């Protein structure tokens, strides 16, 4: 798997991805603001060995949920927040752990954080299972006001 800063063509592909109903919360809209965010230097495309886009990672504040920031849940030193998205047709097929492992290796090499932190919708049992297998543990949770569901904040050290 290889990673590079998101390109315009990749951003335009990602905003067309549609997840099944229960996961549709993860769909992007096609606004100019969304494209600008995807191209702001915090999003990296994840491509397979054939250079096909299979997902993305984002790092820093864009990986945080605004409601969690309001509640001061994203504090600490040398912590890198990560967000990720796997192409919809790749989800639920046992590929999440290797995808996450590659993204974590990239983040550690690129940014050298002491800790990695992520936020996940509490209903997303598939993702939480993968995160737990990778050593992430819950540090806090909150209700995301815009969606009225719980979000878990999880963290792992080196």
Contact map, one row per residue, 1 for C-alpha under 8 A:
11100000000000000000000000000000000000000000011110000000000000000000000000000000000000000000000000000100000000000000000000000000000000000000000000000000000000
11110000000000000000000000000000000000000000011110100000000000000000000000000000000000000000000000000000000000000000000000000000000000000000000000000000000000
11111000000000000000000000000000000000000001111000000000000000000000000000000000000000000000000000000000010000000000000000000000000000000000000000000000000000
01111100000000000000000000000000000000000001110000000000000000000000000000000000000000000000000000000000000000000000000000000000000000000000000000000000000000
00111110000000000000000000000000000000101111100000000000000000000000000000000000000000000000000000000000000000000000000000000000000000000000000000000000000000
00011111011000000000000000000000000001101011100000000000000000000000000000000000000000000000000000000000000000000000000000000000000000000000000000000000000000
00001111111000000000000000000000000000100000100000000000000000000000000000000000000000000000000000000000000000000000000000000000000000000000000000000000000000
00000111111100000000000000000000001000100000000000000000000000000000000000000000000000000000000000000000000000000000000000000000000000000000000000000000000000
00000011111110000000000000000000000000000000000000000000000000000000000000000000000000000000000000000000000000000000000000000000000000000000000000000000000000
00000111111111000000000000000000000000000000100000001000000000000000000000000000000000000000000000000000000000000000000000000000000000000000000000000000000000
00000111111111100000000000000000001001100000000000000000000000000000000000000000000000000000000000000000000000000000000000000000000000000000000000000000000000
00000001111111110000000000000000001000000000000000000000000000000000000000000000000000000000000000000000000000000000000000000000000000000000000000000000000000
00000000111111111000000000000000000000000000000000000000000000000000000000000000000000000000000000000000000000000000000000000000000000000000000000000000000000
00000000011111111000000000010000000000000000000000000000000000000000000000000000000000100000000000000000000000000000000000000000000000000000000000000000000000
00000000001111111000000000111100000000000000000000000000000000000000000000000000000000000000000000000000000000000000000000000000000000000000000000000000000000
00000000000111111100000000010100000000000000000000000000000000000000000000000000000000000000000000000000000000000000000000000000000000000000000000000000000000
00000000000011111110000000110000000000000000000000000000000000000000000000000000000000110000000000000000000000000000000000000000000000000000000000000000000000
00000000000000011111000100100000000000000000000000000000000000000000000000000000000000010000000000000000000000000000000000000000000000000000000000000000000000
00000000000000001111111101100000000000000000000000000000000000000000000000000000000000010000000000000000000000000000000000000000000000000000000000000000000000
00000000000000000111111100000000000000000000000000000000000000000000000000000000000000000000000000000000000000000000000000000000000000000000000000000000000000
00000000000000000011111100000000000000000000000000000000000000000000000000000000000000000000000000000000000000000000000000000000000000000000000000000000000000
00000000000000000011111110000000000000000000000000000000000000000000000000000000000000000000000000000000000000000000000000000000000000000000000000000000000000
00000000000000000011111111100000000000000000000000000000000000000000000000000000000000000000000000000000000000000000000000010000000000000000000000000000000000
00000000000000000111111111100000000000000000000000000000000000000000000000000000000000000000000000000000000000000000000000000000000000000000000000000000000000
00000000000000000000011111100000000000000000000000000000000000000000000000000000000000000000000000000000000000000000000000000000000000000000000000000000000000
00000000000000000010001111110000000000000000000000000000000000000000000000000000000000000000000000000000000000000000000000000000000000000000000000000000000000
00000000000000101110001111111000000000000000000000000000000000000000000000000000000000000000000000000000000000000000000000000000000000000000000000000000000000
00000000000001111000000001111100010000000000000000000000000000000000000000000000000000000000000000000000000000000000000000000000000000000000000000000000000000
00000000000000100000000000111110010000000000000000000000000000000000000000000000000000000000000000000000000000000000000000000000000000000000000000000000000000
00000000000000110000000000011111011000000000000000000000000000000000000000000000000000000000000000000000000000000000000000000000000000000000000000000000000000
00000000000000000000000000001111111000000000000000000000000000000000000000000000000000000000000000000000000000000000000000000000000000000000000000000000000000
00000000000000000000000000000111111100000000000000000000000000000000000000000000000000000000000000000000000000000000000000000000000000000000000000000000000000
00000000000000000000000000000011111110000000000000000000000000000000000000000000000000000000000000000000000000000000000000000000000000000000000000000000000000
00000000000000000000000000011111111111000000000000000000000000000000000000000000000000000000000000000000000000000000000000000000000000000000000000000000000000
00000001001100000000000000000111111111100000000000000000000000000000000000000000000000000000000000000000000000000000000000000000000000000000000000000000000000
00000000000000000000000000000001111111110000000000000000000000000000000000000000000000000000000000000000000000000000000000000000000000000000000000000000000000
00000000000000000000000000000000111111110110000000000000000000000000000000000000000000000000000000000000000000000000000000000000000000000000000000000000000000
00000100001000000000000000000000011111111110000000000000000000000000000000000000000000000000000000000000000000000000000000000000000000000000000000000000000000
00001111001000000000000000000000001111111110000000000000000000000000000000000000000000000000000000000000000000000000000000000000000000000000000000000000000000
00000000000000000000000000000000000111111110000000000000000000000000000000000000000000000000000000000000000000000000000000000000000000000000000000000000000000
00001100000000000000000000000000000001111111000000000000000000000000000000000000000000000000000000000000000000000000000000000000000000000000000000000000000000
00001000000000000000000000000000000011111111000000000000011101000000000000000000000000000000000000000000000000000000000000000000000000000000000000000000000000
00001100000000000000000000000000000011111111100000000001111000000000000000000000000000000000000000000000000000000000000000000000000000000000000000000000000000
00111100000000000000000000000000000000001111110000000001110000000000000000000000000000000000000000000000000000000000000000000000000000000000000000000000000000
00111110010000000000000000000000000000000011111000001111100000000000000000000000000000000000000000000000000000000000000000000000000000000000000000000000000000
11110000000000000000000000000000000000000001111100001111100000000000000000000000000000000000000000000000000000000000000000000000000000000000000000000000000000
11100000000000000000000000000000000000000000111111111110000000000000000000000000000000000000000000000000000000000000000000000000000000000000000000000000000000
11000000000000000000000000000000000000000000011111111100000000000000000000000000000000000000000000000000000000000000000000000000000000000000000000000000000000
11000000000000000000000000000000000000000000001111110000000000000000000000000000000000000000000000000000000000000000000000000000000000000000000000000000000000
00000000000000000000000000000000000000000000001111110000000000000000000000000000000000000000000000000000000000000000000000000000000000000000000000000000000000
01000000000000000000000000000000000000000000001111111000000000000000000000000000000000000000000000000000000000000000000000000000000000000000000000000000000000
00000000000000000000000000000000000000000000001111111100000000000000000000000000000000000000000000000000000000000000000000000000000000000000000000000000000000
00000000010000000000000000000000000000000000111100111110000000000000000000000000000000100000000000000000000000000000000000000000000000000000000000000000000000
00000000000000000000000000000000000000000000111100011111000000000000000000000000000001100100000000000000000000000000000000000000000000000000000000000000000000
00000000000000000000000000000000000000000000111000001111100000000000000000000000000111100000000000000000000000000000000000000000000000000000000000000000000000
00000000000000000000000000000000000000000011110000000111110000000000000000000000000111000000000000000000000000000000000000000000000000000000000000000000000000
00000000000000000000000000000000000000000011110000000011111000000000000000000000011110000000000000000010000000000000000000000000000000000000000000000000000000
00000000000000000000000000000000000000000111000000000001111101100000000000000000011100000000000000000000000000000000000000000000000000000000000000000000000000
00000000000000000000000000000000000000000110000000000000111111100000000000000001111000000000000000000000000000000000000000000000000000000000000000000000000000
00000000000000000000000000000000000000000100000000000000011111110000000000000001110000000000000000000000000000000000000000000000000000000000000000000000000000
00000000000000000000000000000000000000000000000000000000001111110000000000000000100000000000000000000000000000000000000000000000000000000000000000000000000000
00000000000000000000000000000000000000000100000000000000011111111000000000000000001000000000000000000000000000000000000000000000000000000000000000000000000000
00000000000000000000000000000000000000000000000000000000011111111000000000000000111000000000000000000000000000000000011000000000000000000000000000000000000000
00000000000000000000000000000000000000000000000000000000000111111101100001000000111000000000000000000000000000000000011000000000000000000000000000000000000000
00000000000000000000000000000000000000000000000000000000000001111111100000000000000000000000000000000000000000000000001000000000000000000000000100000000000000
00000000000000000000000000000000000000000000000000000000000000011111110000000000000000000000000000000000000000000000000000000000000000000000000000000000000000
00000000000000000000000000000000000000000000000000000000000000001111111000000000000000000000000000000000000000000000000000000000000000000000011110000000000000
00000000000000000000000000000000000000000000000000000000000000011111111111000000000000000000000000000000000000000000000000000000000000000000010100000000000000
00000000000000000000000000000000000000000000000000000000000000011111111111000000000000000000000000000000000000000000000000000000000000000000000000000000000000
00000000000000000000000000000000000000000000000000000000000000000111111110000000000000000000000000000000000000000000000000000000000000000000000000000000000000
00000000000000000000000000000000000000000000000000000000000000000011111110000000000000000000000000000000000000000000000000000000000000000000000000000000000000
00000000000000000000000000000000000000000000000000000000000000000001111111100000000000000000000000000000000000000000000000000000000000000000000000000000000000
00000000000000000000000000000000000000000000000000000000000000000001111111100000000000000000000000000000000000000000000000000000000000000001000000000000100000
00000000000000000000000000000000000000000000000000000000000000010001100111110000000000000000000000000000000000000000000000000000000000000000000000000000000000
00000000000000000000000000000000000000000000000000000000000000000000000111111000000000000000000000000000000000000000000000000000000000000000000000000000000000
00000000000000000000000000000000000000000000000000000000000000000000000001111110000000000000000000000000000000000000000000000000000000000000000000000000000000
00000000000000000000000000000000000000000000000000000000000000000000000000111110000000000000000000000000000000000000000000000000000000000000000000000000000000
00000000000000000000000000000000000000000000000000000000000000000000000000011111000000000000000000000000000000001110000000000000000000000000000000000000000000
00000000000000000000000000000000000000000000000000000000000000000000000000011111100000000000000000000000000000001111100000000000000000000000000000000000000000
00000000000000000000000000000000000000000000000000000000001100000000000000000111110000000000000000000000000000101111100000000000000000000000000000000000000000
00000000000000000000000000000000000000000000000000000000001110110000000000000011111000000000000000000000000000000001110000000000000000000000000000000000000000
00000000000000000000000000000000000000000000000000000000111100110000000000000001111100000000000000000000000000000001110000000000000000000000000000000000000000
00000000000000000000000000000000000000000000000000000000111001110000000000000000111110000000000000000000000000000000011000000000000000000000000000000000000000
00000000000000000000000000000000000000000000000000000011110000000000000000000000011111000000000000000000000000000000000000000000000000000000000000000000000000
00000000000000000000000000000000000000000000000000000011100000000000000000000000001111100000000000000000000000000000000000000000000000000000000000000000000000
00000000000000000000000000000000000000000000000000000111000000000000000000000000000111110110000100100000000000000000000000000000000000000000000000000000000000
00000000000001001000000000000000000000000000000000001110000000000000000000000000000011111110000000000000000000000000000000000000000000000000000000000000000000
00000000000000001110000000000000000000000000000000000000000000000000000000000000000001111110000000000000000000000000000000000000000000000000000000000000000000
00000000000000000000000000000000000000000000000000000000000000000000000000000000000000111110000000000000000000000000000000000000000000000000000000000000000000
00000000000000000000000000000000000000000000000000000100000000000000000000000000000001111111101000000000000000000000000000000000000000000000000000000000000000
00000000000000000000000000000000000000000000000000000000000000000000000000000000000001111111111100000000000000000000000000000000000000000000000000000000000000
00000000000000000000000000000000000000000000000000000000000000000000000000000000000000000111111100000000000000000000000000000100000000000000000000000000000000
00000000000000000000000000000000000000000000000000000000000000000000000000000000000000000111111100000000000000000000000000000000000000000000000000000000000000
00000000000000000000000000000000000000000000000000000000000000000000000000000000000000000011111110000000000000000000000000000000000000000000000000000000000000
00000000000000000000000000000000000000000000000000000000000000000000000000000000000000000111111111100000000000000000000000000000000000000000000000000000000000
00000000000000000000000000000000000000000000000000000000000000000000000000000000000001000011111111110000000000000000000000000010010000000000000000000000000000
00000000000000000000000000000000000000000000000000000000000000000000000000000000000000000000011111111000000000000000000000000000011001000000000000000000000000
00000000000000000000000000000000000000000000000000000000000000000000000000000000000000000000001111111100000000000000000000000000000000000000000000000000000000
00000000000000000000000000000000000000000000000000000000000000000000000000000000000001000000001111111110000000000000000000000000000000000000000000000000000000
00000000000000000000000000000000000000000000000000000000000000000000000000000000000000000000000111111111000000000000000000000000000000000000000000000000000000
00000000000000000000000000000000000000000000000000000000000000000000000000000000000000000000000011111111100000000000000000000000000001000000000000000000000000
10000000000000000000000000000000000000000000000000000000000000000000000000000000000000000000000001111111110000000000000000000000000000000000000000000000000000
00000000000000000000000000000000000000000000000000000000100000000000000000000000000000000000000000111111111000000000000000000000000000000000000000000000000000
00000000000000000000000000000000000000000000000000000000000000000000000000000000000000000000000000011111111100000000000000000000000000000000000000000000000000
00000000000000000000000000000000000000000000000000000000000000000000000000000000000000000000000000001111111110000000000000000000000000000000000000000000000000
00100000000000000000000000000000000000000000000000000000000000000000000000000000000000000000000000000111111111000000000000000000000000000000000000000000000000
00000000000000000000000000000000000000000000000000000000000000000000000000000000000000000000000000000011111111111000000000000000000000000000000000000000000000
00000000000000000000000000000000000000000000000000000000000000000000000000000000000000000000000000000001111111111000000000000000000000000000000000000000000000
00000000000000000000000000000000000000000000000000000000000000000000000000000000000000000000000000000000111111110000000000000000000000000000000000000000000000
00000000000000000000000000000000000000000000000000000000000000000000000000000000000000000000000000000000011111110000000000000000000000000000000000000000000000
00000000000000000000000000000000000000000000000000000000000000000000000000000001000000000000000000000000001111111000000000000000000000000000000000000000000000
00000000000000000000000000000000000000000000000000000000000000000000000000000000000000000000000000000000001111111100000000000000000000000000000000000000000000
00000000000000000000000000000000000000000000000000000000000000000000000000000111000000000000000000000000001100111111000000000000000000000000000000000000000000
00000000000000000000000000000000000000000000000000000000000000000000000000000111000000000000000000000000000000011111000000000000000000000000000000000000000011
00000000000000000000000000000000000000000000000000000000000000000000000000000111000000000000000000000000000000001111100000000000000000000000000000000000001111
00000000000000000000000000000000000000000000000000000000000000000000000000000011110000000000000000000000000000001111110000000000000000000000000000000000001110
00000000000000000000000000000000000000000000000000000000000000000000000000000011110000000000000000000000000000000011111000000000000000010000000000000000111100
00000000000000000000000000000000000000000000000000000000000000110000000000000000111000000000000000000000000000000001111100000000000000000000000000000000111000
00000000000000000000000000000000000000000000000000000000000000111000000000000000001000000000000000000000000000000000111110000000000000000000000000000011110000
00000000000000000000000000000000000000000000000000000000000000000000000000000000000000000000000000000000000000000000011111010011000000000000000000000011110000
00000000000000000000000000000000000000000000000000000000000000000000000000000000000000000000000000000000000000000000001111110000000000000000000000001111000000
00000000000000000000000000000000000000000000000000000000000000000000000000000000000000000000000000000000000000000000000111111001000000000000000000001111000000
00000000000000000000000000000000000000000000000000000000000000000000000000000000000000000000000000000000000000000000000011111000000000000000000000001100000000
00000000000000000000001000000000000000000000000000000000000000000000000000000000000000000000000000000000000000000000000111111111000000000000000000000000000000
00000000000000000000000000000000000000000000000000000000000000000000000000000000000000000000000000000000000000000000000001111111100000000000000000000000000000
00000000000000000000000000000000000000000000000000000000000000000000000000000000000000000001000000000000000000000000000000011111110000000000000000000000000000
00000000000000000000000000000000000000000000000000000000000000000000000000000000000000000000000100000000000000000000000100011111111000000000000000000000000000
00000000000000000000000000000000000000000000000000000000000000000000000000000000000000000000000000000000000000000000000101011111111100000000000000000000000000
00000000000000000000000000000000000000000000000000000000000000000000000000000000000000000000000000000000000000000000000000001111111110000000000000000000000000
00000000000000000000000000000000000000000000000000000000000000000000000000000000000000000000000110000000000000000000000000000111111111000000000000000000000000
00000000000000000000000000000000000000000000000000000000000000000000000000000000000000000000000010000000000000000000000000000011111111111000000000000000000000
00000000000000000000000000000000000000000000000000000000000000000000000000000000000000000000000000000000000000000000000000000001111111111000000000000000000000
00000000000000000000000000000000000000000000000000000000000000000000000000000000000000000000000000000000000000000000000000000000111111110000000000000000000000
00000000000000000000000000000000000000000000000000000000000000000000000000000000000000000000000010001000000000000000000000000000011111110000000000000000000000
00000000000000000000000000000000000000000000000000000000000000000000000000000000000000000000000000000000000000000000000000000000001111111000000000000000000100
00000000000000000000000000000000000000000000000000000000000000000000000000000000000000000000000000000000000000000000100000000000001111111100000000000000011100
00000000000000000000000000000000000000000000000000000000000000000000000000000000000000000000000000000000000000000000000000000000001100111110000000000000011100
00000000000000000000000000000000000000000000000000000000000000000000000000000000000000000000000000000000000000000000000000000000000000011111100000000001111000
00000000000000000000000000000000000000000000000000000000000000000000000000000000000000000000000000000000000000000000000000000000000000001111100000000001111000
00000000000000000000000000000000000000000000000000000000000000000000000010000000000000000000000000000000000000000000000000000000000000000111110000000001110000
00000000000000000000000000000000000000000000000000000000000000000000000000000000000000000000000000000000000000000000000000000000000000000111111000000111100000
00000000000000000000000000000000000000000000000000000000000000000011000000000000000000000000000000000000000000000000000000000000000000000001111100000111000000
00000000000000000000000000000000000000000000000000000000000000000010000000000000000000000000000000000000000000000000000000000000000000000000111110011110000000
00000000000000000000000000000000000000000000000000000000000000001011000000000000000000000000000000000000000000000000000000000000000000000000011111111110000000
00000000000000000000000000000000000000000000000000000000000000000010000000000000000000000000000000000000000000000000000000000000000000000000001111111000000000
00000000000000000000000000000000000000000000000000000000000000000000000000000000000000000000000000000000000000000000000000000000000000000000000111110000000000
00000000000000000000000000000000000000000000000000000000000000000000000000000000000000000000000000000000000000000000000000000000000000000000000111111000000000
00000000000000000000000000000000000000000000000000000000000000000000000000000000000000000000000000000000000000000000000000000000000000000000001111111100000000
00000000000000000000000000000000000000000000000000000000000000000000000000000000000000000000000000000000000000000000000011100000000000000000001110111110000000
00000000000000000000000000000000000000000000000000000000000000000000000000000000000000000000000000000000000000000000000011100000000000000000111100011111000000
00000000000000000000000000000000000000000000000000000000000000000000000000000000000000000000000000000000000000000000001111000000000000000000111100001111100000
00000000000000000000000000000000000000000000000000000000000000000000000000000000000000000000000000000000000000000000001111000000000000000111110000000111110000
00000000000000000000000000000000000000000000000000000000000000000000000010000000000000000000000000000000000000000000111100000000000000000111100000000011111000
00000000000000000000000000000000000000000000000000000000000000000000000000000000000000000000000000000000000000000000111100000000000000011111000000000001111100
00000000000000000000000000000000000000000000000000000000000000000000000000000000000000000000000000000000000000000011110000000000000000011110000000000000111110
00000000000000000000000000000000000000000000000000000000000000000000000000000000000000000000000000000000000000000011100000000000000000111000000000000000011111
00000000000000000000000000000000000000000000000000000000000000000000000000000000000000000000000000000000000000000111000000000000000000000000000000000000001111
00000000000000000000000000000000000000000000000000000000000000000000000000000000000000000000000000000000000000000110000000000000000000000000000000000000000111
